[in-house]
Amino acid sequence: MKLARPNIFHPRIVLASCPQLVDGDGDDDGLVAALRARGLHARWLSWDDPQTESADLVILRATWDYTDRQEEFLAWTTRVRNLLNAPAVVAWNIDKHYLHDLVAAGVPVVPSEFFEPGDAVSAADFSGEVVIKPAIGAGSIDTLRFVEADAAAAHATALLESGRSALVQPYDGRIAAGETALVFLGGDESHAFVKGPILPPQGEEPPLHASGTFAEESLTPADPDVELWELGYNVLDAAASHLGMARSEFLYARVDLIGTASDAVLLELEMIEPSLGWRQLDDKNRELRQRSFAVHVETALDRLGLGPLSHRRP
């Protein structure tokens, strides 16, 4: 381990999690070591731990309970000294209405309709098999499939009555082949994996992780066609343009697609706490990609004025 040098600034870095998974969900194992190999000290803390607000940099990684504590969480993102991804990114990406912004930018997106609290919902609003999820949600919690219009209307109504917006999308049979999850670091492609189907047929709920914060996933490695990576870049460019940022300012992003190179569409863009699928990589590639993550953290520190010589006295 590298020793601290008195004339070099050593920023305090926190990987933010949640009370149910203070040390993360296991997928990010190795990140602390990768950062320390670059001379950067990092540790895990739950995002609501007061110590996060004295850290020089907080990196969101496993804040899985933010959907139940949205106002508290968003307020916290503006109090920490520096956050990755940035508070403006979080505030935009936390609500799936962001899909409208991407559609307006020309991104092919799974057709998406929103119902808002106060809307009247009936079975006549639904046809065919649909997926209904809260507009602010994570880990597939309260996300269900329906073939019966009455049941779909009941679930949407329940979401609205709880004060949440409901997102309705047609169930796309291509999901049976899984979602292609493209991982970007610092705005550039890193690696990819396939997420197997999560949602069971109507009447069943997906099994949850022991923490109760997200649905269990089946992941396998992937080597996507270049056309899928190009679509991923287009998604990130559209998000960066909308937010008035450079794509390189996104420390990480995960672009979830369904379909093939000729007909792929965006399902979700994950920029708050996405699993990055490190465990799907072999040991060598995982080490290389996590080193890349650490290098991009270094770049962000320089951009934020937290580089090694930023606090050096003449």
C-alpha positions as a Markdown table, in Angstrom:
| # | Residue | x | y | z |
|---|---|---|---|---|
| 1 | Met | 0.0 | 0.0 | 0.0 |
| 2 | Lys | 1.3 | 3.5 | -0.9 |
| 3 | Leu | 2.2 | 5.7 | 2.1 |
| 4 | Ala | 0.8 | 9.2 | 2.4 |
| 5 | Arg | 3.2 | 12.0 | 1.6 |
| 6 | Pro | 2.8 | 15.2 | 3.7 |
| 7 | Asn | 3.1 | 17.6 | 0.8 |
| 8 | Ile | 0.6 | 15.8 | -1.4 |
| 9 | Phe | -3.2 | 16.2 | -1.0 |
| 10 | His | -5.0 | 12.9 | -0.2 |
| 11 | Pro | -8.7 | 13.4 | -0.8 |
| 12 | Arg | -11.1 | 11.5 | 1.4 |
| 13 | Ile | -13.3 | 9.3 | -0.9 |
| 14 | Val | -16.5 | 7.5 | 0.1 |
| 15 | Leu | -18.3 | 4.8 | -1.8 |
| 16 | Ala | -21.9 | 5.4 | -0.8 |
| 17 | Ser | -24.2 | 2.5 | 0.0 |
| 18 | Cys | -27.4 | 2.2 | 2.1 |
| 19 | Pro | -28.2 | 1.0 | 5.6 |
| 20 | Gln | -29.2 | -2.5 | 4.4 |
| 21 | Leu | -25.9 | -3.0 | 2.5 |
| 22 | Val | -23.3 | -0.8 | 4.1 |
| 23 | Asp | -20.4 | -2.5 | 2.4 |
| 24 | Gly | -22.2 | -2.7 | -1.0 |
| 25 | Asp | -23.9 | -5.6 | -2.6 |
| 26 | Gly | -20.7 | -7.5 | -3.4 |
| 27 | Asp | -20.4 | -6.6 | -7.1 |
| 28 | Asp | -18.1 | -3.6 | -6.4 |
| 29 | Asp | -15.7 | -5.7 | -4.4 |
| 30 | Gly | -12.2 | -4.7 | -5.6 |
| 31 | Leu | -12.9 | -1.0 | -6.1 |
| 32 | Val | -11.4 | 0.1 | -2.8 |
| 33 | Ala | -8.2 | -1.9 | -3.7 |
| 34 | Ala | -8.2 | -0.4 | -7.2 |
| 35 | Leu | -8.4 | 3.1 | -5.9 |
| 36 | Arg | -5.8 | 2.5 | -3.2 |
| 37 | Ala | -3.4 | 1.1 | -5.9 |
| 38 | Arg | -3.6 | 4.6 | -7.4 |
| 39 | Gly | -2.8 | 6.2 | -4.1 |
| 40 | Leu | -6.5 | 7.1 | -3.4 |
| 41 | His | -8.0 | 6.3 | 0.0 |
| 42 | Ala | -11.6 | 5.2 | -0.2 |
| 43 | Arg | -14.1 | 3.5 | 2.2 |
| 44 | Trp | -17.7 | 2.4 | 2.3 |
| 45 | Leu | -20.4 | 4.4 | 4.2 |
| 46 | Ser | -24.1 | 4.4 | 4.0 |
| 47 | Trp | -25.2 | 7.6 | 2.2 |
| 48 | Asp | -27.1 | 8.8 | 5.3 |
| 49 | Asp | -24.1 | 8.6 | 7.5 |
| 50 | Pro | -23.2 | 12.2 | 8.6 |
| 51 | Gln | -19.5 | 11.4 | 7.8 |
| 52 | Thr | -20.3 | 11.4 | 4.1 |
| 53 | Glu | -20.7 | 15.2 | 4.3 |
| 54 | Ser | -17.1 | 15.8 | 5.3 |
| 55 | Ala | -15.7 | 13.6 | 2.6 |
| 56 | Asp | -14.0 | 15.3 | -0.3 |
| 57 | Leu | -15.7 | 13.1 | -2.9 |
| 58 | Val | -18.7 | 10.7 | -2.7 |
| 59 | Ile | -19.3 | 8.1 | -5.3 |
| 60 | Leu | -22.8 | 6.6 | -5.5 |
| 61 | Arg | -22.7 | 2.9 | -5.7 |
| 62 | Ala | -25.3 | 1.0 | -3.7 |
| 63 | Thr | -27.8 | 3.6 | -2.5 |
| 64 | Trp | -30.7 | 1.2 | -3.1 |
| 65 | Asp | -33.1 | 2.7 | -0.6 |
| 66 | Tyr | -33.2 | 6.2 | -2.2 |
| 67 | Thr | -36.6 | 5.6 | -3.9 |
| 68 | Asp | -38.3 | 5.3 | -0.5 |
| 69 | Arg | -36.5 | 8.4 | 0.8 |
| 70 | Gln | -36.4 | 10.5 | -2.3 |
| 71 | Glu | -36.6 | 14.1 | -0.9 |
| 72 | Glu | -34.1 | 13.2 | 1.9 |
| 73 | Phe | -31.8 | 11.7 | -0.6 |
| 74 | Leu | -31.9 | 14.5 | -3.2 |
| 75 | Ala | -31.3 | 17.1 | -0.4 |
| 76 | Trp | -28.3 | 15.1 | 0.7 |
| 77 | Thr | -26.8 | 15.0 | -2.8 |
| 78 | Thr | -26.6 | 18.8 | -2.7 |
| 79 | Arg | -25.0 | 18.9 | 0.7 |
| 80 | Val | -22.0 | 16.6 | 0.1 |
| 81 | Arg | -18.9 | 18.5 | -1.2 |
| 82 | Asn | -18.6 | 16.7 | -4.5 |
| 83 | Leu | -20.7 | 13.9 | -5.9 |
| 84 | Leu | -20.3 | 11.4 | -8.8 |
| 85 | Asn | -22.4 | 11.3 | -10.7 |
| 86 | Ala | -23.2 | 15.0 | -10.1 |
| 87 | Pro | -26.4 | 16.1 | -8.3 |
| 88 | Ala | -27.9 | 17.5 | -11.6 |
| 89 | Val | -27.4 | 14.0 | -13.2 |
| 90 | Val | -29.1 | 12.3 | -10.2 |
| 91 | Ala | -32.0 | 14.7 | -10.1 |
| 92 | Trp | -32.7 | 14.1 | -13.8 |
| 93 | Asn | -32.1 | 10.4 | -13.9 |
| 94 | Ile | -34.0 | 9.6 | -10.7 |
| 95 | Asp | -37.4 | 10.0 | -12.5 |
| 96 | Lys | -38.1 | 7.9 | -15.6 |
| 97 | His | -39.8 | 10.9 | -17.2 |
| 98 | Tyr | -36.2 | 11.4 | -18.5 |
| 99 | Leu | -37.2 | 9.0 | -21.2 |
| 100 | His | -39.2 | 11.8 | -22.8 |
| 101 | Asp | -36.1 | 13.9 | -23.1 |
| 102 | Leu | -34.2 | 11.1 | -24.8 |
| 103 | Val | -37.1 | 10.5 | -27.2 |
| 104 | Ala | -37.1 | 14.2 | -28.1 |
| 105 | Ala | -33.3 | 13.9 | -28.8 |
| 106 | Gly | -34.0 | 11.1 | -31.3 |
| 107 | Val | -33.1 | 8.1 | -29.1 |
| 108 | Pro | -35.2 | 4.9 | -29.9 |
| 109 | Val | -36.9 | 4.1 | -26.7 |
| 110 | Val | -39.4 | 1.5 | -25.7 |
| 111 | Pro | -42.8 | 3.2 | -26.0 |
| 112 | Ser | -43.6 | 4.8 | -22.6 |
| 113 | Glu | -46.8 | 6.3 | -21.2 |
| 114 | Phe | -47.0 | 7.9 | -17.8 |
| 115 | Phe | -50.0 | 8.3 | -15.5 |
| 116 | Glu | -49.7 | 10.9 | -12.8 |
| 117 | Pro | -51.3 | 11.1 | -9.3 |
| 118 | Gly | -54.8 | 12.4 | -9.7 |
| 119 | Asp | -55.3 | 10.8 | -13.1 |
| 120 | Ala | -58.3 | 8.5 | -13.5 |
| 121 | Val | -57.1 | 5.0 | -14.7 |
| 122 | Ser | -59.4 | 2.3 | -16.0 |
| 123 | Ala | -59.0 | -1.1 | -17.8 |
| 124 | Ala | -59.8 | 0.7 | -21.1 |
| 125 | Asp | -56.4 | 2.4 | -20.8 |
| 126 | Phe | -54.6 | -1.0 | -21.3 |
| 127 | Ser | -54.4 | -3.5 | -24.1 |
| 128 | Gly | -52.1 | -6.4 | -24.7 |
| 129 | Glu | -49.4 | -7.4 | -22.3 |
| 130 | Val | -47.8 | -4.5 | -20.4 |
| 131 | Val | -45.2 | -3.7 | -17.8 |
| 132 | Ile | -46.1 | -1.2 | -15.1 |
| 133 | Lys | -43.5 | 0.3 | -12.8 |
| 134 | Pro | -43.1 | 3.4 | -10.6 |
| 135 | Ala | -41.6 | 6.3 | -12.4 |
| 136 | Ile | -39.2 | 6.7 | -9.5 |
| 137 | Gly | -38.0 | 3.2 | -8.6 |
| 138 | Ala | -35.0 | 0.9 | -8.6 |
| 139 | Gly | -34.2 | -2.7 | -8.4 |
| 140 | Ser | -37.5 | -3.7 | -10.1 |
| 141 | Ile | -39.4 | -3.1 | -6.9 |
| 142 | Asp | -43.2 | -2.8 | -7.6 |
| 143 | Thr | -42.5 | -3.6 | -11.3 |
| 144 | Leu | -45.0 | -6.1 | -12.6 |
| 145 | Arg | -46.2 | -7.7 | -15.9 |
| 146 | Phe | -49.9 | -7.9 | -16.8 |
| 147 | Val | -52.0 | -9.5 | -19.4 |
| 148 | Glu | -55.4 | -8.6 | -17.7 |
| 149 | Ala | -56.4 | -5.0 | -18.1 |
| 150 | Asp | -58.3 | -4.9 | -14.8 |
| 151 | Ala | -55.2 | -6.1 | -12.9 |
| 152 | Ala | -53.0 | -3.6 | -14.7 |
| 153 | Ala | -55.4 | -0.7 | -13.9 |
| 154 | Ala | -55.5 | -1.8 | -10.2 |
| 155 | His | -51.7 | -1.8 | -10.0 |
| 156 | Ala | -51.4 | 1.6 | -11.7 |
| 157 | Thr | -54.1 | 3.0 | -9.5 |
| 158 | Ala | -52.3 | 1.7 | -6.4 |
| 159 | Leu | -49.1 | 3.5 | -7.5 |
| 160 | Leu | -50.9 | 6.7 | -8.1 |
| 161 | Glu | -52.8 | 6.6 | -4.8 |
| 162 | Ser | -49.4 | 6.2 | -3.0 |
| 163 | Gly | -48.4 | 9.5 | -4.6 |
| 164 | Arg | -46.2 | 8.0 | -7.3 |
| 165 | Ser | -46.3 | 8.4 | -11.1 |
| 166 | Ala | -46.8 | 5.1 | -13.0 |
| 167 | Leu | -44.9 | 4.2 | -16.2 |
| 168 | Val | -46.6 | 1.8 | -18.6 |
| 169 | Gln | -44.7 | 0.1 | -21.4 |
| 170 | Pro | -45.7 | -2.7 | -23.7 |
| 171 | Tyr | -44.1 | -6.0 | -22.8 |
| 172 | Asp | -41.5 | -6.7 | -25.5 |
| 173 | Gly | -41.1 | -10.4 | -26.1 |
| 174 | Arg | -37.4 | -9.8 | -27.1 |
| 175 | Ile | -36.8 | -9.4 | -23.4 |
| 176 | Ala | -36.8 | -13.2 | -23.2 |
| 177 | Ala | -33.3 | -13.1 | -24.7 |
| 178 | Gly | -32.3 | -10.6 | -21.9 |
| 179 | Glu | -31.2 | -7.0 | -21.8 |
| 180 | Thr | -27.8 | -6.0 | -23.1 |
| 181 | Ala | -26.3 | -3.8 | -20.4 |
| 182 | Leu | -23.5 | -1.5 | -21.8 |
| 183 | Val | -21.2 | -0.1 | -19.1 |
| 184 | Phe | -19.4 | 3.2 | -19.8 |
| 185 | Leu | -16.7 | 4.7 | -17.6 |
| 186 | Gly | -15.8 | 8.4 | -18.1 |
| 187 | Gly | -18.1 | 8.4 | -21.1 |
| 188 | Asp | -16.2 | 5.6 | -22.9 |
| 189 | Glu | -17.2 | 2.0 | -23.4 |
| 190 | Ser | -15.8 | -0.4 | -20.8 |
| 191 | His | -17.6 | -3.8 | -20.8 |
| 192 | Ala | -21.0 | -5.3 | -21.2 |
| 193 | Phe | -23.2 | -8.1 | -19.8 |
| 194 | Val | -26.6 | -9.6 | -20.4 |
| 195 | Lys | -29.3 | -9.4 | -17.7 |
| 196 | Gly | -31.7 | -12.3 | -17.9 |
| 197 | Pro | -35.4 | -11.8 | -17.7 |
| 198 | Ile | -36.5 | -10.6 | -14.3 |
| 199 | Leu | -40.3 | -10.2 | -14.4 |
| 200 | Pro | -42.3 | -13.4 | -14.1 |
| 201 | Pro | -45.8 | -13.7 | -15.6 |
| 202 | Gln | -48.8 | -11.9 | -14.1 |
| 203 | Gly | -49.6 | -13.1 | -10.6 |
| 204 | Glu | -46.0 | -13.7 | -9.6 |
| 205 | Glu | -43.4 | -11.3 | -8.2 |
| 206 | Pro | -39.7 | -11.5 | -8.8 |
| 207 | Pro | -37.6 | -12.9 | -6.0 |
| 208 | Leu | -35.9 | -10.2 | -4.0 |
| 209 | His | -32.3 | -10.1 | -2.7 |
| 210 | Ala | -32.0 | -10.9 | 1.0 |
| 211 | Ser | -31.7 | -7.1 | 1.7 |
| 212 | Gly | -35.1 | -6.6 | 0.1 |
| 213 | Thr | -33.8 | -3.6 | -1.9 |
| 214 | Phe | -33.7 | -5.1 | -5.4 |
| 215 | Ala | -34.8 | -8.1 | -7.4 |
| 216 | Glu | -32.4 | -10.9 | -7.9 |
| 217 | Glu | -30.8 | -10.9 | -11.4 |
| 218 | Ser | -29.2 | -13.5 | -13.6 |
| 219 | Leu | -26.2 | -12.0 | -15.4 |
| 220 | Thr | -23.9 | -13.4 | -18.0 |
| 221 | Pro | -20.9 | -11.8 | -20.0 |
| 222 | Ala | -21.6 | -10.2 | -23.4 |
| 223 | Asp | -19.7 | -9.0 | -26.4 |
| 224 | Pro | -22.1 | -6.6 | -28.1 |
| 225 | Asp | -22.0 | -5.6 | -31.8 |
| 226 | Val | -20.5 | -2.2 | -32.6 |
| 227 | Glu | -23.9 | -0.9 | -33.5 |
| 228 | Leu | -25.1 | -1.4 | -30.0 |
| 229 | Trp | -22.2 | 0.5 | -28.6 |
| 230 | Glu | -22.9 | 3.3 | -31.1 |
| 231 | Leu | -26.5 | 3.5 | -29.8 |
| 232 | Gly | -25.1 | 3.6 | -26.3 |
| 233 | Tyr | -22.9 | 6.5 | -27.2 |
| 234 | Asn | -25.9 | 8.3 | -28.8 |
| 235 | Val | -27.8 | 7.8 | -25.5 |
| 236 | Leu | -25.0 | 9.3 | -23.4 |
| 237 | Asp | -24.5 | 12.2 | -25.9 |
| 238 | Ala | -28.2 | 13.0 | -25.7 |
| 239 | Ala | -28.1 | 12.9 | -21.9 |
| 240 | Ala | -25.0 | 15.1 | -21.8 |
| 241 | Ser | -26.5 | 17.6 | -24.2 |
| 242 | His | -29.7 | 17.8 | -22.2 |
| 243 | Leu | -27.8 | 18.4 | -19.0 |
| 244 | Gly | -25.3 | 20.8 | -20.5 |
| 245 | Met | -22.3 | 18.6 | -19.5 |
| 246 | Ala | -19.5 | 16.8 | -21.3 |
| 247 | Arg | -20.0 | 13.0 | -21.7 |
| 248 | Ser | -16.7 | 12.5 | -20.0 |
| 249 | Glu | -18.1 | 14.0 | -16.7 |
| 250 | Phe | -20.2 | 10.9 | -16.2 |
| 251 | Leu | -18.0 | 8.7 | -14.1 |
| 252 | Tyr | -20.2 | 5.7 | -14.9 |
| 253 | Ala | -23.3 | 4.9 | -16.8 |
| 254 | Arg | -25.2 | 1.8 | -17.8 |
| 255 | Val | -27.3 | 1.7 | -21.0 |
| 256 | Asp | -29.8 | -1.1 | -21.0 |
| 257 | Leu | -31.0 | -2.1 | -24.4 |
| 258 | Ile | -33.3 | -4.8 | -25.8 |
| 259 | Gly | -33.1 | -6.1 | -29.4 |
| 260 | Thr | -30.3 | -6.7 | -31.8 |
| 261 | Ala | -28.0 | -4.4 | -33.8 |
| 262 | Ser | -30.7 | -3.7 | -36.4 |
| 263 | Asp | -33.7 | -3.0 | -34.1 |
| 264 | Ala | -32.4 | -2.2 | -30.6 |
| 265 | Val | -34.2 | 0.2 | -28.3 |
| 266 | Leu | -33.4 | 1.8 | -25.0 |
| 267 | Leu | -35.1 | 0.3 | -21.9 |
| 268 | Glu | -33.4 | 2.4 | -19.3 |
| 269 | Leu | -30.3 | 4.7 | -18.8 |
| 270 | Glu | -28.9 | 4.0 | -15.3 |
| 271 | Met | -26.7 | 6.8 | -13.9 |
| 272 | Ile | -27.3 | 6.7 | -10.1 |
| 273 | Glu | -26.5 | 3.3 | -8.6 |
| 274 | Pro | -26.3 | 0.7 | -11.4 |
| 275 | Ser | -24.6 | -2.6 | -10.9 |
| 276 | Leu | -21.7 | -2.5 | -13.2 |
| 277 | Gly | -21.3 | -6.3 | -13.6 |
| 278 | Trp | -17.7 | -6.6 | -12.5 |
| 279 | Arg | -18.3 | -10.2 | -11.4 |
| 280 | Gln | -19.1 | -11.1 | -15.0 |
| 281 | Leu | -15.5 | -10.4 | -16.0 |
| 282 | Asp | -12.6 | -12.7 | -15.7 |
| 283 | Asp | -9.9 | -11.8 | -13.1 |
| 284 | Lys | -7.6 | -10.1 | -15.6 |
| 285 | Asn | -10.4 | -8.0 | -17.3 |
| 286 | Arg | -11.9 | -7.1 | -13.9 |
| 287 | Glu | -8.6 | -5.8 | -12.7 |
| 288 | Leu | -8.1 | -3.8 | -15.9 |
| 289 | Arg | -11.6 | -2.3 | -15.9 |
| 290 | Gln | -11.5 | -1.5 | -12.2 |
| 291 | Arg | -8.2 | 0.2 | -12.8 |
| 292 | Ser | -9.9 | 2.2 | -15.5 |
| 293 | Phe | -12.6 | 3.2 | -13.0 |
| 294 | Ala | -9.9 | 4.4 | -10.6 |
| 295 | Val | -8.1 | 6.4 | -13.4 |
| 296 | His | -11.4 | 8.1 | -14.2 |
| 297 | Val | -11.8 | 9.0 | -10.5 |
| 298 | Glu | -8.4 | 10.6 | -10.7 |
| 299 | Thr | -9.5 | 12.6 | -13.7 |
| 300 | Ala | -12.6 | 13.7 | -11.9 |
| 301 | Leu | -10.6 | 14.8 | -8.9 |
| 302 | Asp | -8.4 | 16.9 | -11.1 |
| 303 | Arg | -11.4 | 18.5 | -12.8 |
| 304 | Leu | -12.9 | 19.2 | -9.3 |
| 305 | Gly | -9.7 | 20.9 | -8.1 |
| 306 | Leu | -8.9 | 17.9 | -5.8 |
| 307 | Gly | -5.7 | 16.7 | -7.5 |
| 308 | Pro | -2.6 | 15.7 | -5.6 |
| 309 | Leu | -1.1 | 19.2 | -5.8 |
| 310 | Ser | -4.3 | 21.2 | -5.3 |
| 311 | His | -3.7 | 21.9 | -1.7 |
| 312 | Arg | 0.1 | 22.2 | -1.8 |
| 313 | Arg | 1.6 | 25.2 | -0.1 |
| 314 | Pro | 4.4 | 27.2 | -1.8 |
